[in-house]
């Protein structure tokens, strides 16, 4: 299918809008920026019918039509508001700077990771599309962790460059996903904390593991990189508090077994990462990215059974 001739113009307008939103986000007090983001998220909930439907369907199948007294439709609206907050807060991060980020984010349990940083040891740092995940990584960087993000390139190069520039302004250099793992392995062996988000559909290249009781195609990159470098996996998640403040916790540390067969170990680690994320999504479902079709890729026959070797 040929591309629309209007696509370049549409992408240029998107970049201009991003720059305008960024200027506004950085001009306002941070709490106002967060509140404005919630309003944008609520507007998106009403305007984006398809994404609203996906969110409500996902929540209903995973948690039921009512969760802790909250209907799935209301929970979905809160999800949109949280995403809107996170987006404008991300645009505003350069104005906060290192000290501002650390004043906003209380960090709990990161002492082992900061010790790895002092020793020059690399780590796979996993988070999820949960709370303000960009701020989660920025806080680790502000605290002294040598964070780099592993990211797929976006179709709109102008938007991609703008987002990456925001990350660079808070000290985070992106590593773009390509063929193979050469750059990722080099970064880890050089002592980087490689930030990854493995909680979206991995299509046919993923491993199907249980997520809310259903097999979900899941990225194995964190597990493979940890296994091949011997680096630990740290799982960090960030939650909102009142007043546009946050608590970020290192909720789990996983270590690869170098004596285990790679396929088995990759499956074990991928299952454990996914289980940790699920447990925290269950506790704060308004924080997760339910608008994504997480279970889009059908599981092959026998998915979810243990890996066997001949």
DOKE-935357 format. One line per 2 residues: number of its first residue (from 1); their letters; for each residue z negated, y, x of N, C-alpha, C. Coordinates in steps of 0.02 Angstrom, whole numbers, plus 50000, padded with zeros to 5 digits. Example, Ala and Ser with C-alpha at 12.3 -4.5 7.8 and 13.67 -1.06 7.14 Angstrom:
# residues 2
1 = as = 49610/49716/50660/49610/49775/50615/49610/49835/50660 | 49646/49888/50642/49643/49947/50684/49606/50002/50645 .
This chain:
# residues 310
1 = xx = 50000/49941/50042/50000/50000/50000/50000/50062/50044 | 50045/50110/50030/50049/50170/50071/49992/50217/50054 .
3 = xx = 49972/50257/50104/49918/50304/50095/49942/50364/50055 | 49896/50394/50018/49912/50453/49979/49929/50510/50026 .
5 = xx = 49983/50548/50011/50000/50606/50054/49946/50660/50052 | 49903/50658/50002/49850/50707/49997/49787/50688/50036 .
7 = xx = 49788/50628/50065/49728/50604/50099/49707/50649/50156 | 49752/50671/50201/49730/50715/50256/49698/50779/50230 .
9 = xx = 49726/50809/50177/49697/50869/50149/49628/50855/50120 | 49622/50799/50084/49557/50781/50055/49505/50770/50109 .
11 = xx = 49524/50740/50165/49477/50728/50219/49457/50794/50252 | 49505/50840/50260/49488/50905/50288/49439/50943/50244 .
13 = xx = 49450/50940/50178/49404/50973/50132/49335/50941/50135 | 49333/50875/50143/49269/50840/50150/49231/50865/50211 .
15 = xx = 49265/50874/50267/49233/50898/50328/49207/50969/50318 | 49247/51012/50286/49225/51081/50272/49162/51081/50228 .
17 = xx = 49161/51038/50177/49103/51034/50133/49042/51010/50172 | 49051/50961/50216/48995/50937/50257/48966/50992/50300 .
19 = xx = 49010/51031/50331/48986/51086/50373/48948/51137/50331 | 48973/51151/50272/48938/51199/50229/48870/51173/50207 .
21 = xx = 48868/51109/50188/48803/51079/50169/48756/51079/50228 | 48782/51065/50288/48740/51064/50347/48709/51133/50361 .
23 = xx = 48750/51186/50354/48724/51254/50364/48669/51269/50313 | 48680/51250/50251/48630/51261/50199/48567/51221/50212 .
25 = xx = 48575/51158/50230/48517/51115/50242/48474/51141/50299 | 48505/51168/50350/48467/51193/50407/48440/51263/50397 .
27 = xx = 48467/51299/50348/48443/51367/50334/48379/51366/50291 | 48372/51316/50248/48315/51312/50203/48254/51281/50238 .
29 = xx = 48194/51295/50215/48136/51256/50237/48149/51182/50223 | 48123/51138/50266/48140/51068/50261/48121/51038/50193 .
31 = xx = 48064/51057/50166/48043/51030/50101/48091/51052/50046 | 48118/51113/50050/48166/51136/50001/48231/51097/50008 .
33 = xx = 48251/51085/50070/48311/51045/50082/48304/50976/50050 | 48246/50945/50059/48233/50879/50030/48237/50882/49953 .
35 = xx = 48207/50933/49924/48209/50940/49851/48280/50952/49825 | 48319/50992/49861/48389/51003/49842/48427/50937/49846 .
37 = xx = 48413/50897/49897/48445/50832/49902/48430/50787/49843 | 48369/50790/49817/48351/50751/49758/48393/50773/49698 .
39 = xx = 48403/50838/49691/48444/50863/49636/48517/50840/49643 | 48543/50841/49704/48611/50816/49715/48615/50742/49699 .
41 = xx = 48564/50704/49719/48563/50633/49704/48562/50619/49629 | 48523/50659/49593/48521/50650/49520/48588/50667/49489 .
43 = xx = 48620/50719/49513/48687/50736/49488/48737/50679/49502 | 48731/50649/49562/48775/50593/49579/48762/50533/49534 .
45 = xx = 48699/50522/49515/48682/50467/49470/48720/50474/49404 | 48725/50535/49378/48760/50546/49315/48835/50547/49324 .
47 = xx = 48860/50568/49382/48932/50577/49392/48967/50513/49415 | 48933/50472/49454/48965/50414/49485/48949/50352/49443 .
49 = xx = 48988/50342/49391/48973/50289/49343/48975/50220/49375 | 49025/50208/49418/49032/50142/49448/48972/50126/49493 .
51 = xx = 48953/50173/49535/48896/50161/49580/48831/50155/49540 | 48825/50194/49487/48766/50187/49444/48762/50118/49414 .
53 = xx = 48819/50093/49390/48820/50026/49360/48803/49972/49411 | 48830/49978/49473/48815/49930/49525/48740/49929/49540 .
55 = xx = 48711/49988/49546/48639/49992/49561/48598/49960/49506 | 48612/49975/49444/48573/49947/49389/48581/49871/49386 .
57 = xx = 48643/49847/49396/48655/49775/49395/48618/49741/49452 | 48622/49769/49512/48587/49739/49570/48512/49736/49558 .
59 = xx = 48483/49791/49535/48411/49794/49523/48391/49743/49469 | 48430/49740/49416/48414/49694/49361/48416/49622/49385 .
61 = xx = 48467/49603/49424/48472/49534/49447/48418/49516/49498 | 48398/49565/49538/48349/49551/49591/48277/49557/49565 .
63 = xx = 48263/49605/49522/48194/49621/49503/48181/49616/49429 | 48234/49609/49389/48226/49606/49317/48241/49673/49285 .
65 = xx = 48249/49674/49218/48266/49736/49183/48211/49788/49186 | 48149/49766/49197/48092/49812/49205/48051/49787/49264 .
67 = xx = 48036/49832/49311/47996/49813/49370/47935/49858/49374 | 47876/49828/49372/47814/49866/49373/47813/49921/49321 .
69 = xx = 47839/49905/49262/47840/49953/49208/47896/50004/49210 | 47940/50001/49261/47994/50049/49269/48060/50015/49250 .
71 = xx = 48097/50040/49200/48162/50011/49183/48211/50016/49242 | 48257/49969/49245/48305/49967/49300/48346/50032/49303 .
73 = xx = 48362/50061/49246/48402/50123/49246/48363/50181/49278 | 48298/50186/49264/48258/50239/49293/48248/50227/49368 .
75 = xx = 48238/50164/49387/48231/50148/49457/48296/50165/49495 | 48353/50151/49464/48417/50168/49495/48423/50244/49504 .
77 = xx = 48401/50283/49456/48404/50356/49463/48361/50379/49522 | 48303/50348/49530/48260/50366/49587/48292/50347/49653 .
79 = xx = 48330/50292/49653/48367/50272/49713/48418/50326/49731 | 48456/50350/49682/48504/50403/49696/48470/50466/49722 .
81 = xx = 48413/50483/49694/48377/50542/49717/48353/50534/49789 | 48329/50473/49805/48306/50461/49873/48364/50464/49923 .
83 = xx = 48422/50438/49903/48481/50442/49948/48502/50515/49958 | 48501/50554/49904/48518/50624/49910/48470/50662/49956 .
85 = xx = 48406/50648/49949/48357/50678/49994/48373/50660/50066 | 48383/50596/50078/48394/50572/50147/48456/50603/50178 .
87 = xx = 48508/50612/50137/48570/50640/50164/48560/50712/50187 | 48531/50754/50145/48522/50824/50165/48470/50830/50221 .
89 = xx = 48419/50787/50220/48370/50787/50274/48403/50769/50341 | 48450/50722/50338/48487/50704/50399/48526/50764/50425 .
91 = xx = 48559/50800/50381/48597/50859/50403/48551/50912/50434 | 48488/50913/50412/48441/50964/50436/48403/50944/50499 .
93 = xx = 48410/50882/50521/48369/50858/50578/48374/50900/50641 | 48433/50924/50661/48435/50964/50722/48390/51025/50720 .
95 = xx = 48380/51054/50662/48336/51113/50657/48263/51093/50669 | 48243/51033/50650/48175/51011/50661/48159/51005/50735 .
97 = xx = 48206/50977/50774/48193/50965/50845/48142/50910/50854 | 48128/50895/50918/48083/50839/50934/48014/50849/50904 .
99 = xx = 47984/50907/50915/47916/50919/50891/47913/50919/50815 | 47963/50948/50783/47964/50950/50711/47970/50880/50680 .
101 = xx = 48011/50838/50711/48017/50769/50687/47951/50733/50693 | 47917/50740/50750/47854/50705/50759/47799/50732/50714 .
103 = xx = 47803/50796/50695/47754/50823/50647/47766/50794/50577 | 47828/50780/50562/47845/50755/50495/47834/50680/50487 .
105 = xx = 47840/50643/50542/47840/50570/50538/47778/50542/50574 | 47736/50508/50536/47680/50471/50566/47707/50402/50588 .
107 = xx = 47695/50386/50651/47722/50323/50678/47665/50274/50688 | 47672/50215/50660/47619/50164/50661/47647/50100/50691 .
109 = xx = 47613/50073/50740/47630/50007/50767/47684/50006/50820 | 47706/50064/50844/47762/50067/50891/47739/50061/50964 .
111 = xx = 47676/50052/50977/47652/50049/51047/47688/49997/51089 | 47700/49936/51063/47737/49887/51104/47807/49911/51122 .
113 = xx = 47842/49942/51075/47909/49966/51088/47909/50022/51140 | 47861/50067/51135/47858/50122/51183/47840/50096/51253 .
115 = xx = 47803/50041/51255/47789/50010/51320/47852/49979/51349 | 47895/49949/51306/47959/49924/51331/47999/49982/51361 .
117 = xx = 47997/50039/51328/48034/50097/51353/48009/50118/51422 | 47943/50121/51430/47914/50140/51494/47933/50091/51549 .
119 = xx = 47941/50028/51531/47959/49976/51580/48035/49971/51590 | 48074/50010/51553/48146/50007/51560/48178/49946/51529 .
121 = xx = 48144/49916/51479/48170/49855/51447/48207/49874/51383 | 48265/49844/51374/48304/49856/51313/48275/49817/51254 .
123 = xx = 48295/49838/51194/48274/49804/51133/48325/49815/51079 | 48331/49765/51035/48370/49773/50974/48322/49801/50921 .
125 = xx = 48336/49862/50899/48292/49895/50850/48327/49895/50782 | 48301/49855/50737/48332/49846/50672/48295/49888/50620 .
127 = xx = 48332/49920/50577/48304/49949/50517/48350/49931/50459 | 48338/49959/50401/48380/49945/50342/48399/50011/50311 .
129 = xx = 48445/50008/50264/48461/50068/50224/48403/50079/50175 | 48349/50103/50202/48284/50104/50169/48250/50170/50188 .
131 = xx = 48231/50210/50138/48203/50275/50154/48254/50316/50193 | 48230/50361/50235/48276/50400/50276/48285/50364/50343 .
133 = xx = 48332/50316/50344/48340/50273/50403/48363/50312/50464 | 48400/50366/50455/48420/50407/50513/48359/50440/50544 .
135 = xx = 48313/50463/50504/48252/50493/50530/48207/50441/50563 | 48210/50379/50540/48172/50325/50572/48192/50319/50645 .
137 = xx = 48257/50316/50658/48280/50311/50728/48266/50374/50767 | 48274/50432/50735/48262/50495/50770/48189/50502/50791 .
139 = xx = 48143/50476/50750/48072/50480/50767/48057/50436/50828 | 48087/50377/50831/48077/50334/50889/48104/50368/50952 .
141 = xx = 48162/50401/50944/48190/50438/51001/48144/50495/51022 | 48118/50531/50974/48074/50588/50989/48010/50565/51023 .
143 = xx = 47988/50504/51008/47927/50477/51038/47938/50449/51107 | 48001/50444/51129/48015/50421/51196/48056/50358/51201 .
145 = xx = 48078/50331/51144/48120/50271/51146/48192/50289/51160 | 48226/50254/51207/48295/50270/51224/48345/50244/51173 .
147 = xx = 48343/50272/51113/48380/50246/51056/48455/50264/51061 | 48496/50214/51048/48567/50224/51035/48584/50187/50971 .
149 = xx = 48632/50212/50933/48651/50181/50870/48715/50141/50878 | 48716/50081/50851/48778/50042/50847/48808/50054/50779 .
151 = xx = 48867/50086/50776/48896/50109/50714/48969/50091/50708 | 48993/50076/50647/49065/50068/50637/49098/50136/50632 .
153 = xx = 49159/50144/50658/49193/50208/50649/49212/50217/50576 | 49208/50279/50552/49227/50295/50483/49300/50313/50479 .
155 = xx = 49328/50305/50419/49399/50319/50410/49415/50393/50418 | 49368/50436/50399/49378/50508/50408/49349/50526/50477 .
157 = xx = 49394/50537/50525/49372/50549/50593/49332/50615/50599 | 49350/50664/50559/49314/50727/50561/49242/50719/50538 .
159 = xx = 49231/50682/50484/49163/50669/50460/49125/50628/50511 | 49158/50578/50538/49127/50534/50588/49102/50576/50648 .
161 = xx = 49145/50620/50673/49127/50662/50729/49069/50708/50712 | 49068/50735/50651/49015/50781/50630/48948/50744/50627 .
163 = xx = 48947/50685/50598/48886/50646/50594/48861/50627/50664 | 48907/50607/50707/48887/50588/50776/48859/50648/50814 .
165 = xx = 48887/50707/50801/48861/50767/50834/48790/50782/50813 | 48774/50771/50749/48705/50780/50726/48659/50731/50762 .
167 = xx = 48681/50669/50770/48640/50619/50805/48630/50639/50878 | 48683/50663/50910/48677/50684/50980/48628/50742/50987 .
169 = xx = 48626/50786/50938/48582/50844/50942/48508/50825/50937 | 48494/50765/50913/48424/50741/50915/48416/50686/50968 .
171 = xx = 48465/50681/51013/48459/50638/51072/48483/50567/51065 | 48521/50552/51012/48544/50484/51000/48619/50479/51011 .
173 = xx = 48639/50439/51059/48710/50429/51073/48736/50369/51034 | 48791/50377/50997/48818/50320/50959/48859/50273/51004 .
175 = xx = 48857/50209/50987/48900/50158/51017/48942/50131/50960 | 49007/50138/50964/49051/50117/50909/49066/50042/50913 .
177 = xx = 49063/50010/50855/49077/49939/50851/49151/49928/50865 | 49166/49882/50910/49235/49864/50925/49242/49789/50928 .
179 = xx = 49292/49766/50965/49301/49694/50973/49255/49670/51029 | 49221/49614/51016/49175/49587/51066/49110/49625/51068 .
181 = xx = 49069/49609/51117/49002/49639/51122/48991/49672/51190 | 49043/49689/51225/49036/49713/51294/48992/49775/51298 .
183 = xx = 49008/49826/51257/48971/49889/51261/48898/49879/51239 | 48888/49838/51187/48821/49826/51162/48778/49790/51214 .
185 = xx = 48807/49739/51246/48770/49702/51297/48753/49747/51356 | 48801/49789/51375/48789/49835/51431/48732/49883/51415 .
187 = xx = 48731/49909/51354/48679/49956/51334/48610/49923/51336 | 48605/49863/51309/48540/49828/51308/48517/49811/51378 .
189 = xx = 48562/49787/51420/48543/49769/51488/48526/49831/51530 | 48550/49890/51507/48533/49952/51540/48469/49983/51515 .
191 = xx = 48435/49950/51468/48370/49975/51445/48372/50013/51380 | 48428/50013/51344/48432/50051/51281/48397/50015/51224 .
193 = xx = 48374/50054/51176/48353/50028/51111/48413/50034/51065 | 48445/49979/51049/48507/49981/51011/48491/49975/50937 .
195 = xx = 48499/50031/50900/48483/50032/50829/48537/50002/50787 | 48518/49958/50741/48566/49922/50699/48540/49916/50628 .
197 = xx = 48587/49916/50580/48571/49908/50509/48609/49848/50481 | 48577/49789/50479/48614/49728/50460/48606/49709/50386 .
199 = xx = 48590/49757/50342/48573/49739/50273/48629/49754/50223 | 48691/49759/50247/48747/49765/50201/48794/49706/50208 .
201 = xx = 48836/49697/50157/48881/49640/50155/48923/49635/50218 | 48922/49576/50250/48958/49565/50312/49025/49530/50302 .
203 = xx = 49045/49524/50240/49110/49493/50223/49114/49422/50251 | 49174/49404/50273/49184/49334/50293/49156/49318/50362 .
205 = xx = 49140/49369/50401/49113/49356/50468/49038/49346/50468 | 49006/49356/50410/48933/49352/50407/48908/49281/50396 .
207 = xx = 48843/49274/50403/48808/49212/50389/48771/49221/50323 | 48781/49174/50276/48748/49179/50212/48676/49155/50218 .
209 = xx = 48629/49201/50205/48558/49184/50204/48528/49211/50140 | 48470/49185/50119/48442/49207/50055/48419/49280/50058 .
211 = xx = 48435/49317/50005/48411/49385/49996/48399/49394/49921 | 48337/49402/49901/48318/49404/49830/48344/49342/49793 .
213 = xx = 48337/49284/49826/48353/49221/49793/48426/49203/49790 | 48469/49244/49818/48541/49230/49817/48569/49232/49888 .
215 = xx = 48617/49189/49904/48647/49193/49971/48686/49258/49979 | 48673/49293/50034/48707/49356/50048/48737/49354/50117 .
217 = xx = 48801/49372/50123/48833/49373/50188/48801/49427/50231 | 48774/49405/50288/48731/49448/50328/48755/49452/50400 .
219 = xx = 48752/49512/50428/48772/49523/50497/48726/49485/50545 | 48757/49450/50592/48718/49412/50642/48714/49448/50709 .
221 = xx = 48742/49509/50714/48743/49545/50777/48675/49554/50809 | 48623/49575/50771/48558/49583/50803/48532/49519/50835 .
223 = xx = 48540/49463/50799/48516/49399/50825/48556/49378/50886 | 48622/49385/50884/48664/49364/50940/48650/49406/51003 .
225 = xx = 48644/49471/50993/48631/49514/51051/48563/49499/51081 | 48513/49488/51039/48446/49472/51065/48447/49406/51103 .
227 = xx = 48482/49356/51075/48484/49291/51107/48519/49295/51175 | 48574/49332/51178/48614/49333/51240/48584/49377/51294 .
229 = xx = 48540/49422/51276/48508/49465/51326/48435/49448/51337 | 48405/49409/51292/48334/49395/51297/48291/49453/51274 .
231 = xx = 48321/49503/51242/48283/49562/51219/48246/49546/51154 | 48189/49578/51143/48154/49570/51078/48191/49609/51024 .
233 = xx = 48175/49590/50962/48199/49626/50904/48140/49661/50872 | 48142/49726/50867/48091/49764/50832/48119/49787/50764 .
235 = xx = 48080/49776/50711/48102/49797/50645/48059/49856/50623 | 48090/49913/50615/48054/49974/50595/48080/49999/50528 .
237 = xx = 48035/50020/50485/48053/50046/50419/48013/50110/50405 | 48044/50156/50370/48013/50221/50357/48005/50231/50282 .
239 = xx = 47948/50258/50262/47933/50271/50192/47917/50345/50182 | 47930/50368/50121/47916/50437/50103/47843/50447/50083 .
241 = xx = 47819/50507/50100/47756/50531/50073/47768/50598/50040 | 47718/50625/50009/47726/50690/49976/47740/50744/50028 .
243 = xx = 47774/50797/50006/47785/50854/50049/47838/50844/50102 | 47886/50801/50089/47940/50786/50137/47912/50763/50203 .
245 = xx = 47862/50720/50199/47833/50688/50259/47843/50613/50252 | 47832/50577/50308/47852/50507/50311/47803/50467/50353 .
247 = xx = 47803/50402/50339/47768/50354/50381/47818/50301/50404 | 47824/50293/50469/47869/50243/50497/47827/50189/50531 .
249 = xx = 47842/50127/50516/47803/50071/50543/47849/50021/50579 | 47826/49998/50636/47858/49940/50667/47827/49879/50633 .
251 = xx = 47863/49851/50585/47833/49801/50541/47837/49730/50568 | 47881/49718/50617/47886/49650/50645/47920/49653/50713 .
253 = xx = 47901/49606/50756/47934/49595/50820/47954/49522/50823 | 48018/49509/50833/48044/49442/50838/48070/49431/50909 .
255 = xx = 48061/49371/50935/48083/49356/51002/48127/49294/51001 | 48186/49298/51033/48230/49239/51035/48202/49185/51081 .
257 = xx = 48214/49124/51062/48194/49067/51104/48253/49049/51149 | 48247/49061/51214/48305/49048/51258/48322/48974/51265 .
259 = xx = 48275/48931/51247/48287/48859/51253/48319/48829/51191 | 48322/48868/51137/48351/48843/51075/48427/48848/51078 .
261 = xx = 48460/48806/51039/48533/48809/51034/48552/48874/50998 | 48605/48907/51022/48619/48975/50998/48630/48979/50922 .
263 = xx = 48669/48935/50894/48684/48939/50822/48620/48934/50780 | 48576/48887/50799/48513/48879/50763/48469/48942/50770 .
265 = xx = 48467/48969/50830/48423/49026/50842/48450/49088/50807 | 48516/49096/50806/48546/49153/50771/48530/49148/50697 .
267 = xx = 48536/49088/50669/48519/49081/50597/48446/49096/50585 | 48402/49069/50627/48330/49080/50617/48313/49155/50618 .
269 = xx = 48338/49189/50669/48322/49260/50675/48353/49300/50618 | 48414/49283/50598/48446/49319/50543/48408/49309/50478 .
271 = xx = 48385/49248/50466/48345/49235/50407/48280/49275/50409 | 48247/49277/50466/48182/49312/50471/48191/49387/50463 .
273 = xx = 48242/49415/50493/48255/49487/50484/48265/49502/50410 | 48306/49462/50377/48321/49473/50306/48259/49466/50263 .
275 = xx = 48217/49417/50279/48156/49406/50241/48108/49466/50248 | 48103/49493/50308/48060/49551/50319/48084/49611/50279 .
277 = xx = 48149/49623/50281/48178/49678/50242/48165/49668/50168 | 48178/49607/50143/48168/49594/50072/48096/49608/50051 .
279 = xx = 48048/49587/50091/47977/49597/50073/47961/49670/50064 | 47989/49713/50106/47974/49785/50101/48015/49818/50046 .
281 = xx = 48075/49793/50032/48112/49819/49975/48076/49802/49910 | 48048/49742/49905/48009/49724/49846/47951/49772/49835 .
283 = xx = 47920/49794/49889/47862/49838/49884/47882/49909/49867 | 47940/49933/49893/47963/50001/49879/48038/49997/49859 .
285 = xx = 48053/49971/49800/48123/49962/49782/48161/50028/49773 | 48127/50082/49760/48160/50147/49754/48188/50171/49820 .
287 = xx = 48167/50139/49876/48188/50161/49942/48253/50129/49966 | 48276/50076/49933/48332/50038/49961/48399/50059/49929 .
289 = xx = 48454/50040/49962/48521/50062/49947/48554/50014/49896 | 48529/50014/49835/48553/49967/49785/48624/49982/49762 .
291 = xx = 48652/50039/49780/48720/50057/49756/48774/50018/49793 | 48755/49979/49844/48802/49939/49883/48809/49870/49852 .
293 = xx = 48868/49841/49854/48879/49773/49828/48858/49722/49881 | 48793/49712/49886/48765/49670/49939/48786/49597/49935 .
295 = xx = 48798/49572/49875/48815/49502/49866/48890/49493/49850 | 48931/49538/49876/49002/49539/49859/49039/49477/49883 .
297 = xx = 49024/49454/49944/49061/49398/49973/49033/49331/49948 | 49074/49290/49914/49049/49226/49889/49027/49181/49946 .
299 = xx = 48974/49144/49934/48950/49097/49984/48993/49034/49985 | 49010/49010/50045/49046/48947/50049/49001/48890/50025 .
301 = xx = 49031/48835/50008/48992/48777/49985/48944/48755/50040 | 48882/48747/50020/48831/48725/50068/48798/48781/50106 .
303 = xx = 48813/48844/50089/48782/48900/50124/48708/48900/50112 | 48670/48919/50162/48598/48921/50157/48564/48860/50184 .
305 = xx = 48602/48806/50197/48572/48747/50226/48566/48756/50302 | 48520/48720/50334/48511/48728/50405/48574/48712/50445 .
307 = xx = 48582/48746/50501/48638/48732/50546/48628/48663/50577 | 48681/48625/50579/48677/48559/50611/48726/48557/50669 .
309 = xx = 48709/48517/50717/48754/48507/50775/48768/48433/50782 | 48827/48420/50807/48847/48349/50816/48821/48324/50881 .
